[in-house]
Amino acid sequence: MLSFALSPPVPYMRIEEYSRHSGVSLSTLRKDMENNKLIIRPKEAKNEIPMVNVIAMMELASREALEKLG
């Protein structure tokens, strides 16, 4: 169990905003999206803007941290 709690600013973010918050380039995030490393909200329409699921990404990071720390 982690000894602290974080609260995401929003549950979903546009990929450009996630890039600014994370410091990861847009091109890297787009590659991660193609390789299913970035969890995005399922799109209902083909032209819909990809939205990063911030809560799922935080959960993934939390699980990875627990794995490393034991």
C-alpha positions in Angstrom: 0.0 0.0 0.0 1.3 3.4 -0.9 1.8 5.9 2.0 0.2 8.8 0.2 -2.8 9.6 -2.0 -2.9 11.7 -5.2 -5.9 13.3 -6.7 -5.8 13.7 -10.5 -6.8 17.2 -11.8 -9.4 15.6 -14.1 -10.4 12.1 -15.1 -9.6 12.6 -18.8 -7.2 14.8 -20.6 -6.6 15.6 -24.3 -3.3 14.2 -25.4 -1.8 17.6 -25.8 -2.6 18.5 -22.2 -1.3 15.2 -21.0 2.0 15.9 -22.9 2.3 19.3 -21.0 1.6 17.7 -17.6 3.8 14.7 -18.1 6.7 16.3 -20.0 6.5 13.6 -22.7 6.5 14.7 -26.3 3.4 14.4 -28.4 5.2 12.1 -30.9 6.2 9.7 -28.1 2.6 9.7 -26.7 1.2 9.0 -30.1 3.5 6.0 -30.5 2.6 4.8 -27.0 -1.1 5.2 -28.0 -0.5 3.0 -31.2 1.4 0.4 -29.0 -1.4 0.4 -26.4 0.9 1.8 -23.7 -1.2 4.8 -23.2 -4.7 4.2 -21.9 -7.3 6.3 -23.7 -11.0 6.6 -23.4 -12.8 4.5 -26.0 -13.8 6.6 -29.0 -17.5 6.5 -30.0 -16.9 8.4 -33.3 -14.0 8.1 -35.8 -13.2 11.8 -35.6 -13.4 12.0 -31.8 -10.3 13.5 -30.1 -8.3 10.9 -28.1 -8.7 11.5 -24.3 -6.1 10.0 -22.0 -7.6 8.2 -19.0 -5.6 9.9 -16.3 -7.1 7.8 -13.4 -6.1 4.5 -15.2 -2.6 5.8 -15.9 -2.2 6.8 -12.3 -3.4 3.3 -11.2 -0.9 1.7 -13.6 1.9 3.8 -12.2 0.8 3.0 -8.6 0.9 -0.7 -9.4 4.3 -0.5 -11.0 5.6 1.3 -7.9 4.2 -1.3 -5.6 5.8 -4.0 -7.7 9.2 -2.4 -7.5 8.9 -1.5 -3.8 7.3 -4.8 -2.6 
